[in-house]
């Protein structure tokens, strides 16, 4: 009996130890891709998983960056009117971009690149306004309806170029989350330069509390409040990100697709809460350009999408679906 009892006790102890060993542990890794800091925090026991995920980030960076020679975007922008074969990933992004261009009547438009190229919001020429005539000429080349996408690839008229800066990061965030979940991650947190995506819930089953960034930087901890999310993305766009002040005017990176000048409206920032970062990233730029009234109406017409609006006079409003989920700081 003693031997049997000892064997049973030993067996239970081994099971207990195995159970403890298999409990996922929080692991973190930081990288720099897509011209931004990428932070991954996930619960896993795979020591190499985050390194593999970072390698995926590099692959996407090489595929989608307009500055990497040989990338899909570089090839499109240098095709001079010839059709370009593209990867399935690039095709998916272009299809989503065209969808939102249609929904927004061109407020969102990836052919804004000629205008983007004339602005410097972070480098040595920051604070210098572009030549007005050149900007007007560049804005005249912005027209999403000229993007010809078919099974063989994409064709742009000569002189037109694209910039995926307002959409690609959201797409990549989702794909990295898929990569991690396919390898067993059930709980985690991704932050791709302000594109935040929660994987599932916290390990204890509770929802994540995601801080909504204060675009004016006036509040404690630099947030206007927090939203409860479960497997959702939170993406913020605003005047605080990249820009400069000149003669009392804030010039920032969200450009009006009709003029090429920075959008000037009552908004300081918009945060989108959506089931995925792909939509949230695209919508944050689009809705900012719409302004509060039109942006609120647009988001309320979409299923499963919510938004928090912060105006330049520091008022905060949010969509109806966030009642009970968003807490003002």
N, C-alpha and C positions, 0 to 999 in steps of 0.2 A: 504493500500500500504506500509506504514511504517513497519507493522508487516511482510509482505511478503519480503520486502527488507532486513529486519533484519534477517529473517530466512535464506534467501539465503546467506547473508554475513556470518552468523554463520556456515552454512553448508560448505561453501568454506574454512573457517578458519579451521574447523575440518578436512577436506580433506587435507589441507596443512600440518597441524600438524601430521596427520597420515602418510603422505608421508615422512616427515622429520624423523619421528620415525622409519620408515621402511628402511631408507637408511643404508646400511651395514657400520659398523665402523671397523677400523683397530684394530685387537686384536693379541697379541703376547704371546707366551709361549716357555719356554726353558726347555729341559730335558736332560738326559744322558742315552743313550741306544746304544747298539752295540759298546760299548767302545769308544763312540764319543759324542760330543755335538750335540743335535738336536734342531733346531730353527724353529718355525712355525710362520709366519706372514700372516694372512688372513683377508679378509673383511667379517664380519658376525655380526649378532645381537644375535646369540646363545651364551650365556655366558658359557655354559658347553661344547661346541663343541671341543675346543682344549684339554680340560681335557680328553674327550673321545678318541680323536686322540692319546694322549699320552698313554692311556691305551692300544690302539691297538699296539703301538710301543713295549710296554712291552710284549704283547702276542707274537709278532713276535720274540722278543729277546729270550724269553723262548723256542720258537719253533726251532730256527735256530742257536743259539749259540753253538759252539762245546764244550764250557766249562760248560754248564748247564746240569747237569745229568738228563737224561730223555728226552732231546730234540731230535728231529729227527736226527740231525747231530751226537750228542753224541751216540745215539743208533746205527747208521750206523758204527761209528768208533770203537765201542766195540762189534760188532756182531761176530767177529772171523769167518768170512766166511759163516754166516747164512744170509738168506734173511730177510730184515726188512720192515715192513709195514710203509708207510710214508703218510703225509698229502698231499692234493692237492697242497698246496703252495710249499712244498719242491719238489714235482714232477715237477712243472712248472720251478723251478729254475734249477733242474738237467737237464731237457730237453734243456733249454737254454744254460747251460754250455757245454753240449755235442755238441750242434749245433756250438758253437764258437770254440770248440776244433777241430772239423772237418774243419771249415773254415780256421783256423789258422795253421793247420797241427801240433797241439799239443803245440803251443806256449802258448795258454791258457789251463790250466789243473788244475782242482780242486783237483786232487790226489797229489798235491805238498805238502800236509800237513806234511808228515814225515820230509821234508826239513825245512819247516817253524818252526817246533817244536825245531829245533837245533839252531835257531837264536834268539837273544834277542836285539831288537832295541829300547826298551823303559825302561827296568827294571834295576835291580842291576847288571846284567851281560852284560849290553850294553858295547860294545867296545872290547869284547872278541870273537875271531873267533872260530867257531865250529871245532871240530876234523875233519880233512880232510877225514880220512877213514870212519868215521860214516856218514859224509855228502855224500860221494860217494855211500855208501850202501843205504842211504835214497833215493838218486836220482834214483837208480836202481829200486825202487818200484813205481816210478811215471809213470803212464800209463793209460790215460783216456779210452783207448779201453777196459780195464778190468771192467769197470762199467757196470753191467748187470741190466738194468732197464726194468721192465715189469709191467703188470697190478697188480701183487701181491706185488710189492715193489722193493727194490734195493738190490743188492748183490755185495759185494766187496770181493776179495780174502783175506784170513787172512793175516794180516800184512800191508794191504793198508788202508789209511785213507784219508778223504777229508777235505778241508777248503773252506768255501764259502765267505771268506773275500773280494774277488775281484768281487763279483757279488750280494750277498744278499742285501747289503745296497741299491743298485739301485732298486732292486725289491720292497723292503719295501717302499722306497720313492714314487714309483708309486702307491702302494696300499693305502698309507696314502692320497695321492692326490685324488685318487678315492673316498675314504671314505669321504673326505671333500666336493668334488663336488656333490656326491650323496645327501648331506645334504644342498645343496644350494649355496656353495661357488663358485663364478665365477671369483674371482681375489685373488691372494695370492702368497706366496713365501715360499718355503721350503728349508732349508739348513741342510742336514744331514752330518755333518762333511766334508763339501766340495762338497758333492753331491747336487747341486743346481737344483731346479725344479720350474719353473714359472707356476702358474695356470692361464691360460687365459692371458689377457692383464692387464695393469693397470686400475684402475677404470675409468679413463678418455678415455680409449680405445687405448691409445698409447702402444707401445711395451716396454718391460723391457730392460734395459741396464745392462747386466751382466758382471762384471769385470772378466777378465781371469787372474788367479793367476800367479805371477812372481815366478817361482821355485828357482830363484837365489836371490831374495829379494833385487834387486839393484834399483828398480824404485820407484817413488813416489806412495804412497798408496798400494805398493806391488802388482801392477797389470801391465801386459804388454800391456793391451788394454781392449776394451769392445766390446761385441757382442750384437746385437739387437735380442731378442728372443720373441716368442709368444707361450705360452703353451709348451715350450721345456725345456730340461735338459742340464746343463753344468757340466761336471765332469772332474776333473783334477787329474792326477797321475804324481808323480815325485820323484826326489831324496831328496826333502826338507821335506817330510812328516815324515817318521820314518827311522832313520839311524844314522850313526856315521862315523867319519873320522879317519883313521888309516894309518900312514906312507904314507900320500899323496893320499890315495884311499878312495873314498866315498862308504861305504857299506850301502845299503838301502833295503827296504822291498820287492821290485819287483824282484823276483827270476827267474833265467833261469831254465826252467822246465827240461832241459837236464843235468844240472850240480848241481843245488841247490844253486849256488853262485849268488849274486846280478848281475843283467844285467849290463854290462859295455859297453855302446855305447856313441854316441855323444850327446844324449838327456839329458836335465835337467828336462823336463816336457812335457806332452801332455794334451791338453784340448779337450774333445769331446763335440760337440753340436749335440743333437739327439732329436727326437720326444718324447723319454721317457728315464728315468734314468736307467732302466734295461739294455738297450743296451749301453748307454753312460758309465756306470760303468764298464761293461765287456770290452768294447772296449778301454777304457783309459789304462788299464793294458796291454792288448794285443798289442796295437799299440806302446806303449812305448817300449816293448820288441823287436818289429820289427825294430826300428830305423826310421830315417826320410824318406829315399828313399822308402823302402818297405812299411812303414806305410802310407805314402802319397798315394802310388799306391793302397793299400788295401782300404783306406777310399774312394778314388775317384771311386772305383768299387761298392760302396754301395749307394743305393738311400736314400736321405734325411739325410745323416750323414755328418758332417763336422768336421774339426780338426784344432787346432792351435799347432804348434810345436815350442818349445824353446830349443835351443841347449846350451851346457855347455859354449860355447864361446859367448853366449848371442844374437845369431841371432834368428829372429822370422819369420816363414813362416806359411802359412795357405792354406787350400784347396780352389779350385776355387769357390765353392758355397758360400763362405764367402765374396767375393768381393762385396763391398757396404754395408755389414752388420757388418764387423769387423773394428774397428778403433784402430790403434796402438797408445799406450800412448806416 
